[in-house]
Each structure stands twice: as C-alpha cells, then as structure tokens.
Amino acid sequence: MKIQQVAEKTGLTTKTIRFYEQKGLITPPHRAENGYRDYREQHVSELQMIRRARLVGFTLEESAGLLALSRDPSLRSADVKARAESKLVEIDEKIAELAAMKTTLHALTQACPGDGDAQCPIIEALRGDSELGDLDADASSCCSSVAASSLVN
C-alpha cells in the first residue's frame, strides 16, 4: 500500500511516517522498481503502536524501545510493565510540577490588580523583585509563600 493509505489508517502524517522510517523505528518497507515505498499491514501495526505509545506519554525513544520489545521473542510482560510503571511515576511528577506552577501563577494573578498602574506584582515576581516569594525555590515552598502572600494582600 502507498504511504497515503498508511497515513489514513494510522492517523499519522506522511512526513511523520517517513521520519520514523528514517530513524529506523519501523521495519524498512520494500521499494518498488519505481522507488515508491510499498507498505504492508506490519508497518501499519508498528506505526499504530508508536502513535499509541506516544499518546500515553512515552517519548519517541521509549516508544521505539517498546516496539523493539514487542518484536523480541523472549518478551516478558514484566519488562513492559516496569517501563509503564516508571512512566506513571514520571507523569505523576509532571502533574505535581504543573499543579505547583498553576498555584503560583494563580497567586500571582490574584496579587495583580490588573489596572492602569505601571506596578505589576507578576512582573516583579518574575524579575525577583517581589515579596511574593522566591520563584526559583523548590516548587512547594515557592507556591506556598506566594499563595500565603496573596491571601494577606
């Protein structure tokens, strides 16, 4: 099948499919005499696996590793589960970081009057000229001090 058909089946762009092929992530497709790639269902399956792994948070490199594991005849589900559990920990850490960012930004926006005055607590905090807390400190102390300051104001 042609690359456009593979793109339609997988939900990937033709450019992405060529990129994955160039990076050696998928099995190289057969080339016809005219030079066109001839994809098989195997390629669709490999590409769908990469796309789905990316959708649940795996990096491209991690997705390639999972695809390689899937090709390994000595595959053990324990190996796959360990990678997935590690990714879950990483995602939880990112969620905590994002929550801390949100708390800090919310406190900064609450502290800012948003009027015509040139003084802006958000800019001051970003410059480090503010009493609203140290944005460079660890997230929990940063956010708690900013949140506490905004409640006082």
N, CA, C and O atoms as a GROMACS GRO file, in nm:
protein
  612
    1MET      N    1   0.085  -0.118   0.000
    1MET     CA    2   0.000   0.000   0.000
    1MET      C    3   0.089   0.124   0.000
    1MET      O    4   0.204   0.119   0.042
    2LYS      N    5   0.035   0.232  -0.047
    2LYS     CA    6   0.110   0.357  -0.057
    2LYS      C    7   0.109   0.431   0.077
    2LYS      O    8   0.027   0.403   0.164
    3ILE      N    9   0.201   0.524   0.092
    3ILE     CA   10   0.219   0.594   0.218
    3ILE      C   11   0.093   0.671   0.259
    3ILE      O   12   0.062   0.679   0.378
    4GLN      N   13   0.020   0.725   0.162
    4GLN     CA   14  -0.102   0.800   0.194
    4GLN      C   15  -0.206   0.708   0.258
    4GLN      O   16  -0.278   0.750   0.348
    5GLN      N   17  -0.215   0.586   0.211
    5GLN     CA   18  -0.308   0.489   0.268
    5GLN      C   19  -0.267   0.454   0.412
    5GLN      O   20  -0.352   0.440   0.500
    6VAL      N   21  -0.137   0.440   0.434
    6VAL     CA   22  -0.086   0.411   0.568
    6VAL      C   23  -0.117   0.529   0.660
    6VAL      O   24  -0.156   0.510   0.775
    7ALA      N   25  -0.099   0.648   0.610
    7ALA     CA   26  -0.127   0.769   0.689
    7ALA      C   27  -0.274   0.771   0.731
    7ALA      O   28  -0.305   0.802   0.846
    8GLU      N   29  -0.362   0.740   0.639
    8GLU     CA   30  -0.505   0.738   0.671
    8GLU      C   31  -0.538   0.631   0.775
    8GLU      O   32  -0.619   0.655   0.865
    9LYS      N   33  -0.476   0.515   0.764
    9LYS     CA   34  -0.503   0.405   0.858
    9LYS      C   35  -0.447   0.432   0.997
    9LYS      O   36  -0.505   0.388   1.097
   10THR      N   37  -0.336   0.504   1.005
   10THR     CA   38  -0.268   0.523   1.133
   10THR      C   39  -0.298   0.657   1.199
   10THR      O   40  -0.276   0.672   1.319
   11GLY      N   41  -0.347   0.752   1.123
   11GLY     CA   42  -0.369   0.885   1.179
   11GLY      C   43  -0.241   0.968   1.187
   11GLY      O   44  -0.239   1.073   1.250
   12LEU      N   45  -0.136   0.920   1.122
   12LEU     CA   46  -0.009   0.993   1.118
   12LEU      C   47   0.005   1.063   0.984
   12LEU      O   48  -0.060   1.026   0.886
   13THR      N   49   0.088   1.164   0.980
   13THR     CA   50   0.114   1.231   0.853
   13THR      C   51   0.218   1.153   0.775
   13THR      O   52   0.294   1.074   0.832
   14THR      N   53   0.221   1.174   0.645
   14THR     CA   54   0.322   1.107   0.562
   14THR      C   55   0.462   1.151   0.604
   14THR      O   56   0.556   1.072   0.600
   15LYS      N   57   0.475   1.276   0.644
   15LYS     CA   58   0.604   1.327   0.689
   15LYS      C   59   0.650   1.252   0.814
   15LYS      O   60   0.768   1.216   0.826
   16THR      N   61   0.559   1.229   0.908
   16THR     CA   62   0.592   1.156   1.031
   16THR      C   63   0.631   1.012   0.999
   16THR      O   64   0.726   0.960   1.056
   17ILE      N   65   0.559   0.950   0.909
   17ILE     CA   66   0.589   0.812   0.871
   17ILE      C   67   0.729   0.804   0.811
   17ILE      O   68   0.806   0.713   0.844
   18ARG      N   69   0.763   0.898   0.722
   18ARG     CA   70   0.898   0.899   0.663
   18ARG      C   71   1.004   0.924   0.770
   18ARG      O   72   1.111   0.865   0.766
   19PHE      N   73   0.972   1.012   0.866
   19PHE     CA   74   1.066   1.040   0.975
   19PHE      C   75   1.091   0.914   1.057
   19PHE      O   76   1.206   0.882   1.087
   20TYR      N   77   0.986   0.843   1.094
   20TYR     CA   78   1.001   0.721   1.171
   20TYR      C   79   1.082   0.617   1.092
   20TYR      O   80   1.163   0.544   1.149
   21GLU      N   81   1.059   0.612   0.964
   21GLU     CA   82   1.136   0.520   0.880
   21GLU      C   83   1.283   0.562   0.877
   21GLU      O   84   1.372   0.478   0.891
   22GLN      N   85   1.308   0.690   0.859
   22GLN     CA   86   1.446   0.742   0.854
   22GLN      C   87   1.520   0.712   0.984
   22GLN      O   88   1.640   0.682   0.982
   23LYS      N   89   1.449   0.722   1.097
   23LYS     CA   90   1.510   0.697   1.228
   23LYS      C   91   1.525   0.547   1.258
   23LYS      O   92   1.582   0.509   1.360
   24GLY      N   93   1.474   0.465   1.168
   24GLY     CA   94   1.487   0.320   1.187
   24GLY      C   95   1.390   0.263   1.289
   24GLY      O   96   1.414   0.155   1.343
   25LEU      N   97   1.281   0.334   1.315
   25LEU     CA   98   1.184   0.288   1.414
   25LEU      C   99   1.096   0.176   1.360
   25LEU      O  100   1.055   0.086   1.434
   26ILE      N  101   1.067   0.183   1.231
   26ILE     CA  102   0.982   0.080   1.172
   26ILE      C  103   1.065  -0.006   1.077
   26ILE      O  104   1.173   0.034   1.032
   27THR      N  105   1.013  -0.123   1.048
   27THR     CA  106   1.078  -0.210   0.952
   27THR      C  107   1.082  -0.139   0.817
   27THR      O  108   0.979  -0.086   0.774
   28PRO      N  109   1.195  -0.135   0.751
   28PRO     CA  110   1.201  -0.065   0.622
   28PRO      C  111   1.104  -0.128   0.522
   28PRO      O  112   1.105  -0.250   0.503
   29PRO      N  113   1.023  -0.046   0.457
   29PRO     CA  114   0.930  -0.101   0.358
   29PRO      C  115   1.005  -0.140   0.230
   29PRO      O  116   1.112  -0.086   0.198
   30HIS      N  117   0.947  -0.233   0.160
   30HIS     CA  118   1.002  -0.274   0.030
   30HIS      C  119   0.989  -0.156  -0.067
   30HIS      O  120   0.891  -0.082  -0.064
   31ARG      N  121   1.089  -0.141  -0.152
   31ARG     CA  122   1.083  -0.037  -0.255
   31ARG      C  123   1.052  -0.102  -0.390
   31ARG      O  124   1.118  -0.197  -0.432
   32ALA      N  125   0.952  -0.048  -0.455
   32ALA     CA  126   0.916  -0.097  -0.588
   32ALA      C  127   1.022  -0.050  -0.688
   32ALA      O  128   1.108   0.032  -0.655
   33GLU      N  129   1.016  -0.100  -0.809
   33GLU     CA  130   1.114  -0.061  -0.912
   33GLU      C  131   1.113   0.088  -0.938
   33GLU      O  132   1.216   0.146  -0.973
   34ASN      N  133   0.997   0.152  -0.921
   34ASN     CA  134   0.988   0.296  -0.943
   34ASN      C  135   1.037   0.377  -0.822
   34ASN      O  136   1.036   0.500  -0.825
   35GLY      N  137   1.081   0.307  -0.715
   35GLY     CA  138   1.134   0.375  -0.597
   35GLY      C  139   1.031   0.402  -0.489
   35GLY      O  140   1.066   0.444  -0.379
   36TYR      N  141   0.904   0.379  -0.521
   36TYR     CA  142   0.800   0.404  -0.422
   36TYR      C  143   0.806   0.299  -0.311
   36TYR      O  144   0.838   0.183  -0.334
   37ARG      N  145   0.774   0.344  -0.191
   37ARG     CA  146   0.766   0.251  -0.078
   37ARG      C  147   0.639   0.168  -0.089
   37ARG      O  148   0.533   0.217  -0.128
   38ASP      N  149   0.652   0.041  -0.054
   38ASP     CA  150   0.537  -0.048  -0.055
   38ASP      C  151   0.517  -0.098   0.088
   38ASP      O  152   0.589  -0.186   0.136
   39TYR      N  153   0.418  -0.040   0.156
   39TYR     CA  154   0.393  -0.073   0.297
   39TYR      C  155   0.299  -0.192   0.309
   39TYR      O  156   0.216  -0.217   0.222
   40ARG      N  157   0.315  -0.263   0.419
   40ARG     CA  158   0.232  -0.379   0.450
   40ARG      C  159   0.158  -0.352   0.580
   40ARG      O  160   0.179  -0.250   0.646
   41GLU      N  161   0.070  -0.445   0.616
   41GLU     CA  162  -0.003  -0.432   0.743
   41GLU      C  163   0.092  -0.428   0.862
   41GLU      O  164   0.061  -0.366   0.964
   42GLN      N  165   0.206  -0.494   0.851
   42GLN     CA  166   0.307  -0.492   0.957
   42GLN      C  167   0.349  -0.348   0.988
   42GLN      O  168   0.366  -0.311   1.104
   43HIS      N  169   0.364  -0.266   0.885
   43HIS     CA  170   0.404  -0.128   0.903
   43HIS      C  171   0.293  -0.048   0.972
   43HIS      O  172   0.319   0.035   1.059
   44VAL      N  173   0.170  -0.076   0.931
   44VAL     CA  174   0.056  -0.009   0.994
   44VAL      C  175   0.054  -0.042   1.142
   44VAL      O  176   0.035   0.045   1.227
   45SER      N  177   0.074  -0.168   1.174
   45SER     CA  178   0.074  -0.212   1.313
   45SER      C  179   0.187  -0.145   1.392
   45SER      O  180   0.164  -0.098   1.503
   46GLU      N  181   0.306  -0.142   1.337
   46GLU     CA  182   0.419  -0.078   1.404
   46GLU      C  183   0.393   0.071   1.427
   46GLU      O  184   0.419   0.124   1.535
   47LEU      N  185   0.343   0.137   1.326
   47LEU     CA  186   0.316   0.281   1.336
   47LEU      C  187   0.206   0.310   1.437
   47LEU      O  188   0.214   0.408   1.511
   48GLN      N  189   0.102   0.227   1.438
   48GLN     CA  190  -0.005   0.245   1.536
   48GLN      C  191   0.047   0.227   1.677
   48GLN      O  192   0.008   0.299   1.769
   49MET      N  193   0.135   0.131   1.696
   49MET     CA  194   0.191   0.108   1.829
   49MET      C  195   0.271   0.229   1.874
   49MET      O  196   0.260   0.273   1.988
   50ILE      N  197   0.353   0.284   1.785
   50ILE     CA  198   0.432   0.403   1.819
   50ILE      C  199   0.338   0.519   1.852
   50ILE      O  200   0.357   0.588   1.953
   51ARG      N  201   0.238   0.541   1.768
   51ARG     CA  202   0.145   0.652   1.790
   51ARG      C  203   0.073   0.637   1.924
   51ARG      O  204   0.059   0.734   1.998
   52ARG      N  205   0.027   0.518   1.954
   52ARG     CA  206  -0.046   0.495   2.079
   52ARG      C  207   0.045   0.508   2.201
   52ARG      O  208   0.004   0.559   2.305
   53ALA      N  209   0.169   0.462   2.188
   53ALA     CA  210   0.264   0.477   2.298
   53ALA      C  211   0.291   0.625   2.324
   53ALA      O  212   0.302   0.667   2.440
   54ARG      N  213   0.299   0.703   2.218
   54ARG     CA  214   0.320   0.847   2.233
   54ARG      C  215   0.198   0.912   2.299
   54ARG      O  216   0.213   1.006   2.379
   55LEU      N  217   0.080   0.863   2.267
   55LEU     CA  218  -0.043   0.920   2.323
   55LEU      C  219  -0.052   0.901   2.474
   55LEU      O  220  -0.114   0.982   2.543
   56VAL      N  221   0.008   0.795   2.526
   56VAL     CA  222   0.003   0.771   2.670
   56VAL      C  223   0.128   0.823   2.742
   56VAL      O  224   0.149   0.795   2.860
   57GLY      N  225   0.210   0.899   2.670
   57GLY     CA  226   0.319   0.970   2.736
   57GLY      C  227   0.460   0.921   2.712
   57GLY      O  228   0.554   0.982   2.760
   58PHE      N  229   0.477   0.812   2.638
   58PHE     CA  230   0.612   0.765   2.612
   58PHE      C  231   0.680   0.856   2.510
   58PHE      O  232   0.616   0.904   2.416
   59THR      N  233   0.809   0.879   2.530
   59THR     CA  234   0.886   0.956   2.433
   59THR      C  235   0.902   0.872   2.307
   59THR      O  236   0.869   0.754   2.306
   60LEU      N  237   0.954   0.934   2.204
   60LEU     CA  238   0.978   0.860   2.080
   60LEU      C  239   1.079   0.748   2.104
   60LEU      O  240   1.062   0.637   2.056
   61GLU      N  241   1.183   0.780   2.178
   61GLU     CA  242   1.284   0.678   2.210
   61GLU      C  243   1.224   0.564   2.292
   61GLU      O  244   1.252   0.447   2.266
   62GLU      N  245   1.142   0.598   2.391
   62GLU     CA  246   1.078   0.495   2.472
   62GLU      C  247   0.981   0.412   2.389
   62GLU      O  248   0.969   0.290   2.407
   63SER      N  249   0.911   0.479   2.297
   63SER     CA  250   0.818   0.408   2.208
   63SER      C  251   0.892   0.310   2.120
   63SER      O  252   0.846   0.198   2.096
   64ALA      N  253   1.009   0.352   2.071
   64ALA     CA  254   1.092   0.263   1.989
   64ALA      C  255   1.137   0.142   2.072
   64ALA      O  256   1.142   0.030   2.022
   65GLY      N  257   1.168   0.166   2.198
   65GLY     CA  258   1.207   0.057   2.287
   65GLY      C  259   1.094  -0.042   2.308
   65GLY      O  260   1.116  -0.163   2.310
   66LEU      N  261   0.973   0.010   2.324
   66LEU     CA  262   0.857  -0.078   2.340
   66LEU      C  263   0.831  -0.159   2.213
   66LEU      O  264   0.797  -0.277   2.219
   67LEU      N  265   0.848  -0.093   2.099
   67LEU     CA  266   0.830  -0.163   1.972
   67LEU      C  267   0.935  -0.274   1.958
   67LEU      O  268   0.904  -0.384   1.913
   68ALA      N  269   1.058  -0.244   1.997
   68ALA     CA  270   1.163  -0.345   1.993
   68ALA      C  271   1.130  -0.461   2.087
   68ALA      O  272   1.150  -0.577   2.052
   69LEU      N  273   1.078  -0.429   2.205
   69LEU     CA  274   1.037  -0.535   2.297
   69LEU      C  275   0.928  -0.622   2.236
   69LEU      O  276   0.928  -0.744   2.252
   70SER      N  277   0.835  -0.558   2.165
   70SER     CA  278   0.724  -0.634   2.106
   70SER      C  279   0.772  -0.731   2.000
   70SER      O  280   0.707  -0.831   1.972
   71ARG      N  281   0.887  -0.701   1.940
   71ARG     CA  282   0.944  -0.788   1.837
   71ARG      C  283   1.029  -0.900   1.897
   71ARG      O  284   1.064  -0.997   1.828
   72ASP      N  285   1.062  -0.887   2.024
   72ASP     CA  286   1.152  -0.981   2.090
   72ASP      C  287   1.078  -1.109   2.126
   72ASP      O  288   0.980  -1.106   2.201
   73PRO      N  289   1.124  -1.222   2.072
   73PRO     CA  290   1.055  -1.348   2.101
   73PRO      C  291   1.063  -1.387   2.250
   73PRO      O  292   0.981  -1.466   2.297
   74SER      N  293   1.159  -1.332   2.322
   74SER     CA  294   1.170  -1.365   2.464
   74SER      C  295   1.102  -1.257   2.551
   74SER      O  296   1.134  -1.241   2.668
   75LEU      N  297   1.008  -1.185   2.491
   75LEU     CA  298   0.934  -1.080   2.560
   75LEU      C  299   0.875  -1.129   2.691
   75LEU      O  300   0.815  -1.236   2.698
   76ARG      N  301   0.895  -1.048   2.794
   76ARG     CA  302   0.833  -1.076   2.924
   76ARG      C  303   0.746  -0.956   2.959
   76ARG      O  304   0.791  -0.841   2.953
   77SER      N  305   0.623  -0.981   2.994
   77SER     CA  306   0.534  -0.870   3.025
   77SER      C  307   0.586  -0.790   3.144
   77SER      O  308   0.555  -0.672   3.158
   78ALA      N  309   0.665  -0.853   3.230
   78ALA     CA  310   0.722  -0.782   3.345
   78ALA      C  311   0.811  -0.667   3.300
   78ALA      O  312   0.815  -0.562   3.365
   79ASP      N  313   0.883  -0.686   3.189
   79ASP     CA  314   0.969  -0.580   3.137
   79ASP      C  315   0.886  -0.462   3.087
   79ASP      O  316   0.921  -0.346   3.111
   80VAL      N  317   0.778  -0.492   3.020
   80VAL     CA  318   0.690  -0.387   2.970
   80VAL      C  319   0.622  -0.315   3.086
   80VAL      O  320   0.613  -0.192   3.088
   81LYS      N  321   0.574  -0.392   3.182
   81LYS     CA  322   0.508  -0.333   3.298
   81LYS      C  323   0.602  -0.241   3.375
   81LYS      O  324   0.560  -0.134   3.420
   82ALA      N  325   0.727  -0.280   3.390
   82ALA     CA  326   0.824  -0.197   3.461
   82ALA      C  327   0.842  -0.063   3.390
   82ALA      O  328   0.852   0.042   3.455
   83ARG      N  329   0.846  -0.066   3.258
   83ARG     CA  330   0.859   0.060   3.183
   83ARG      C  331   0.734   0.147   3.199
   83ARG      O  332   0.743   0.268   3.215
   84ALA      N  333   0.619   0.083   3.196
   84ALA     CA  334   0.494   0.156   3.211
   84ALA      C  335   0.482   0.216   3.351
   84ALA      O  336   0.437   0.330   3.367
   85GLU      N  337   0.521   0.140   3.453
   85GLU     CA  338   0.515   0.192   3.590
   85GLU      C  339   0.612   0.309   3.608
   85GLU      O  340   0.581   0.406   3.678
   86SER      N  341   0.728   0.299   3.548
   86SER     CA  342   0.826   0.408   3.553
   86SER      C  343   0.768   0.534   3.486
   86SER      O  344   0.788   0.645   3.534
   87LYS      N  345   0.699   0.514   3.375
   87LYS     CA  346   0.637   0.627   3.305
   87LYS      C  347   0.527   0.688   3.391
   87LYS      O  348   0.510   0.810   3.391
   88LEU      N  349   0.452   0.605   3.463
   88LEU     CA  350   0.349   0.657   3.553
   88LEU      C  351   0.409   0.747   3.660
   88LEU      O  352   0.353   0.853   3.690
   89VAL      N  353   0.520   0.706   3.718
   89VAL     CA  354   0.588   0.787   3.819
   89VAL      C  355   0.629   0.921   3.758
   89VAL      O  356   0.609   1.027   3.819
   90GLU      N  357   0.685   0.916   3.640
   90GLU     CA  358   0.728   1.038   3.570
   90GLU      C  359   0.609   1.130   3.542
   90GLU      O  360   0.619   1.252   3.560
   91ILE      N  361   0.498   1.073   3.500
   91ILE     CA  362   0.378   1.152   3.472
   91ILE      C  363   0.325   1.216   3.601
   91ILE      O  364   0.286   1.332   3.601
   92ASP      N  365   0.323   1.139   3.711
   92ASP     CA  366   0.280   1.194   3.840
   92ASP      C  367   0.368   1.311   3.882
   92ASP      O  368   0.318   1.411   3.934
   93GLU      N  369   0.499   1.300   3.859
   93GLU     CA  370   0.590   1.410   3.893
   93GLU      C  371   0.560   1.534   3.808
   93GLU      O  372   0.561   1.646   3.859
   94LYS      N  373   0.533   1.512   3.680
   94LYS     CA  374   0.500   1.625   3.592
   94LYS      C  375   0.368   1.690   3.634
   94LYS      O  376   0.355   1.812   3.632
   95ILE      N  377   0.271   1.608   3.672
   95ILE     CA  378   0.143   1.662   3.718
   95ILE      C  379   0.164   1.746   3.842
   95ILE      O  380   0.104   1.854   3.855
   96ALA      N  381   0.247   1.701   3.934
   96ALA     CA  382   0.276   1.777   4.056
   96ALA      C  383   0.345   1.910   4.021
   96ALA      O  384   0.313   2.013   4.079
   97GLU      N  385   0.439   1.905   3.927
   97GLU     CA  386   0.506   2.029   3.883
   97GLU      C  387   0.406   2.126   3.820
   97GLU      O  388   0.408   2.245   3.849
   98LEU      N  389   0.318   2.074   3.736
   98LEU     CA  390   0.218   2.159   3.672
   98LEU      C  391   0.121   2.218   3.775
   98LEU      O  392   0.081   2.334   3.764
   99ALA      N  393   0.083   2.138   3.873
   99ALA     CA  394  -0.006   2.188   3.978
   99ALA      C  395   0.062   2.300   4.057
   99ALA      O  396  -0.001   2.400   4.090
  100ALA      N  397   0.192   2.283   4.085
  100ALA     CA  398   0.266   2.388   4.156
  100ALA      C  399   0.275   2.514   4.071
  100ALA      O  400   0.260   2.625   4.123
  101MET      N  401   0.298   2.498   3.942
  101MET     CA  402   0.302   2.614   3.852
  101MET      C  403   0.168   2.686   3.852
  101MET      O  404   0.162   2.809   3.857
  102LYS      N  405   0.062   2.607   3.844
  102LYS     CA  406  -0.072   2.666   3.841
  102LYS      C  407  -0.100   2.743   3.969
  102LYS      O  408  -0.153   2.854   3.965
  103THR      N  409  -0.065   2.684   4.083
  103THR     CA  410  -0.087   2.751   4.212
  103THR      C  411  -0.011   2.883   4.217
  103THR      O  412  -0.065   2.985   4.260
  104THR      N  413   0.114   2.880   4.175
  104THR     CA  414   0.196   3.001   4.176
  104THR      C  415   0.139   3.106   4.083
  104THR      O  416   0.124   3.222   4.122
  105LEU      N  417   0.108   3.067   3.961
  105LEU     CA  418   0.055   3.163   3.865
  105LEU      C  419  -0.080   3.217   3.909
  105LEU      O  420  -0.110   3.335   3.889
  106HIS      N  421  -0.161   3.133   3.968
  106HIS     CA  422  -0.290   3.178   4.020
  106HIS      C  423  -0.270   3.284   4.130
  106HIS      O  424  -0.337   3.387   4.131
  107ALA      N  425  -0.178   3.256   4.221
  107ALA     CA  426  -0.150   3.351   4.328
  107ALA      C  427  -0.096   3.483   4.272
  107ALA      O  428  -0.132   3.590   4.320
  108LEU      N  429  -0.011   3.473   4.172
  108LEU     CA  430   0.043   3.596   4.110
  108LEU      C  431  -0.068   3.676   4.043
  108LEU      O  432  -0.073   3.798   4.056
  109THR      N  433  -0.157   3.609   3.972
  109THR     CA  434  -0.265   3.682   3.906
  109THR      C  435  -0.362   3.742   4.009
  109THR      O  436  -0.419   3.848   3.985
  110GLN      N  437  -0.381   3.674   4.121
  110GLN     CA  438  -0.466   3.729   4.227
  110GLN      C  439  -0.403   3.852   4.291
  110GLN      O  440  -0.473   3.943   4.334
  111ALA      N  441  -0.270   3.853   4.299
  111ALA     CA  442  -0.199   3.966   4.361
  111ALA      C  443  -0.193   4.087   4.269
  111ALA      O  444  -0.169   4.199   4.315
  112CYS      N  445  -0.213   4.067   4.141
  112CYS     CA  446  -0.203   4.176   4.044
  112CYS      C  447  -0.339   4.244   4.028
  112CYS      O  448  -0.438   4.177   3.999
  113PRO      N  449  -0.344   4.377   4.047
  113PRO     CA  450  -0.472   4.446   4.033
  113PRO      C  451  -0.522   4.452   3.889
  113PRO      O  452  -0.642   4.466   3.866
  114GLY      N  453  -0.431   4.440   3.793
  114GLY     CA  454  -0.474   4.442   3.653
  114GLY      C  455  -0.531   4.576   3.611
  114GLY      O  456  -0.618   4.583   3.524
  115ASP      N  457  -0.482   4.683   3.673
  115ASP     CA  458  -0.532   4.816   3.640
  115ASP      C  459  -0.434   4.890   3.549
  115ASP      O  460  -0.347   4.828   3.487
  116GLY      N  461  -0.447   5.018   3.541
  116GLY     CA  462  -0.362   5.100   3.456
  116GLY      C  463  -0.229   5.137   3.518
  116GLY      O  464  -0.147   5.202   3.453
  117ASP      N  465  -0.206   5.097   3.642
  117ASP     CA  466  -0.082   5.129   3.712
  117ASP      C  467   0.035   5.052   3.649
  117ASP      O  468   0.018   4.940   3.603
  118ALA      N  469   0.152   5.115   3.649
  118ALA     CA  470   0.272   5.051   3.592
  118ALA      C  471   0.328   4.943   3.684
  118ALA      O  472   0.399   4.854   3.638
  119GLN      N  473   0.296   4.949   3.813
  119GLN     CA  474   0.347   4.849   3.906
  119GLN      C  475   0.267   4.719   3.886
  119GLN      O  476   0.145   4.717   3.892
  120CYS      N  477   0.343   4.610   3.863
  120CYS     CA  478   0.277   4.482   3.839
  120CYS      C  479   0.344   4.375   3.923
  120CYS      O  480   0.461   4.345   3.901
  121PRO      N  481   0.273   4.317   4.017
  121PRO     CA  482   0.330   4.211   4.101
  121PRO      C  483   0.379   4.090   4.023
  121PRO      O  484   0.473   4.022   4.065
  122ILE      N  485   0.318   4.062   3.910
  122ILE     CA  486   0.360   3.948   3.830
  122ILE      C  487   0.500   3.973   3.774
  122ILE      O  488   0.589   3.889   3.786
  123ILE      N  489   0.518   4.090   3.713
  123ILE     CA  490   0.649   4.126   3.658
  123ILE      C  491   0.753   4.132   3.770
  123ILE      O  492   0.865   4.085   3.752
  124GLU      N  493   0.716   4.189   3.882
  124GLU     CA  494   0.810   4.198   3.995
  124GLU      C  495   0.853   4.059   4.042
  124GLU      O  496   0.971   4.036   4.069
  125ALA      N  497   0.759   3.966   4.051
  125ALA     CA  498   0.792   3.830   4.094
  125ALA      C  499   0.881   3.761   3.991
  125ALA      O  500   0.974   3.688   4.027
  126LEU      N  501   0.852   3.783   3.863
  126LEU     CA  502   0.932   3.721   3.759
  126LEU      C  503   1.074   3.778   3.756
  126LEU      O  504   1.170   3.708   3.724
  127ARG      N  505   1.086   3.906   3.789
  127ARG     CA  506   1.219   3.969   3.797
  127ARG      C  507   1.293   3.928   3.923
  127ARG      O  508   1.416   3.936   3.929
  128GLY      N  509   1.219   3.885   4.025
  128GLY     CA  510   1.279   3.852   4.154
  128GLY      C  511   1.279   3.970   4.248
  128GLY      O  512   1.348   3.968   4.350
  129ASP      N  513   1.202   4.075   4.215
  129ASP     CA  514   1.196   4.197   4.295
  129ASP      C  515   1.072   4.201   4.383
  129ASP      O  516   1.024   4.309   4.418
  130SER      N  517   1.020   4.085   4.418
  130SER     CA  518   0.889   4.083   4.483
  130SER      C  519   0.896   4.020   4.621
  130SER      O  520   0.984   3.940   4.651
  131GLU      N  521   0.800   4.059   4.702
  131GLU     CA  522   0.783   3.996   4.833
  131GLU      C  523   0.693   3.873   4.822
  131GLU      O  524   0.664   3.807   4.922
  132LEU      N  525   0.650   3.843   4.702
  132LEU     CA  526   0.555   3.734   4.682
  132LEU      C  527   0.619   3.596   4.688
  132LEU      O  528   0.549   3.495   4.676
  133GLY      N  529   0.746   3.589   4.706
  133GLY     CA  530   0.810   3.458   4.717
  133GLY      C  531   0.918   3.440   4.613
  133GLY      O  532   0.924   3.512   4.514
  134ASP      N  533   1.002   3.344   4.639
  134ASP     CA  534   1.113   3.312   4.551
  134ASP      C  535   1.068   3.208   4.450
  134ASP      O  536   1.047   3.092   4.485
  135LEU      N  537   1.053   3.250   4.324
  135LEU     CA  538   1.008   3.157   4.220
  135LEU      C  539   1.115   3.054   4.185
  135LEU      O  540   1.086   2.952   4.124
  136ASP      N  541   1.240   3.081   4.223
  136ASP     CA  542   1.348   2.987   4.195
  136ASP      C  543   1.359   2.878   4.300
  136ASP      O  544   1.427   2.778   4.279
  137ALA      N  545   1.293   2.897   4.412
  137ALA     CA  546   1.300   2.797   4.520
  137ALA      C  547   1.224   2.672   4.477
  137ALA      O  548   1.159   2.671   4.373
  138ASP      N  549   1.233   2.571   4.556
  138ASP     CA  550   1.160   2.448   4.521
  138ASP      C  551   1.011   2.477   4.515
  138ASP      O  552   0.961   2.562   4.589
  139ALA      N  553   0.941   2.407   4.428
  139ALA     CA  554   0.803   2.439   4.393
  139ALA      C  555   0.711   2.450   4.513
  139ALA      O  556   0.629   2.542   4.518
  140SER      N  557   0.722   2.362   4.608
  140SER     CA  558   0.628   2.365   4.720
  140SER      C  559   0.648   2.489   4.806
  140SER      O  560   0.551   2.551   4.848
  141SER      N  561   0.773   2.527   4.832
  141SER     CA  562   0.794   2.646   4.914
  141SER      C  563   0.760   2.771   4.835
  141SER      O  564   0.706   2.867   4.891
  142CYS      N  565   0.790   2.771   4.707
  142CYS     CA  566   0.758   2.886   4.623
  142CYS      C  567   0.608   2.910   4.622
  142CYS      O  568   0.561   3.022   4.645
  143CYS      N  569   0.535   2.807   4.597
  143CYS     CA  570   0.391   2.822   4.582
  143CYS      C  571   0.323   2.855   4.714
  143CYS      O  572   0.228   2.933   4.718
  144SER      N  573   0.370   2.795   4.821
  144SER     CA  574   0.305   2.823   4.948
  144SER      C  575   0.332   2.966   4.993
  144SER      O  576   0.244   3.031   5.050
  145SER      N  577   0.454   3.016   4.967
  145SER     CA  578   0.481   3.154   5.008
  145SER      C  579   0.408   3.253   4.920
  145SER      O  580   0.362   3.356   4.968
  146VAL      N  581   0.397   3.223   4.790
  146VAL     CA  582   0.323   3.312   4.701
  146VAL      C  583   0.176   3.309   4.737
  146VAL      O  584   0.113   3.414   4.745
  147ALA      N  585   0.121   3.191   4.759
  147ALA     CA  586  -0.020   3.178   4.794
  147ALA      C  587  -0.049   3.249   4.926
  147ALA      O  588  -0.150   3.318   4.938
  148ALA      N  589   0.037   3.233   5.023
  148ALA     CA  590   0.017   3.297   5.153
  148ALA      C  591   0.022   3.449   5.138
  148ALA      O  592  -0.059   3.519   5.198
  149SER      N  593   0.116   3.499   5.059
  149SER     CA  594   0.126   3.643   5.040
  149SER      C  595   0.003   3.700   4.972
  149SER      O  596  -0.043   3.809   5.005
  150SER      N  597  -0.049   3.625   4.875
  150SER     CA  598  -0.165   3.677   4.803
  150SER      C  599  -0.289   3.679   4.892
  150SER      O  600  -0.378   3.761   4.872
  151LEU      N  601  -0.295   3.589   4.991
  151LEU     CA  602  -0.408   3.589   5.082
  151LEU      C  603  -0.402   3.709   5.177
  151LEU      O  604  -0.506   3.761   5.220
  152VAL      N  605  -0.281   3.752   5.210
  152VAL     CA  606  -0.265   3.865   5.300
  152VAL      C  607  -0.300   3.994   5.229
  152VAL      O  608  -0.356   4.085   5.290
  153ASN      N  609  -0.268   4.003   5.100
  153ASN     CA  610  -0.293   4.127   5.024
  153ASN      C  611  -0.435   4.143   4.990
  153ASN      O  612  -0.473   4.241   4.926
   0.00000   0.00000   0.00000
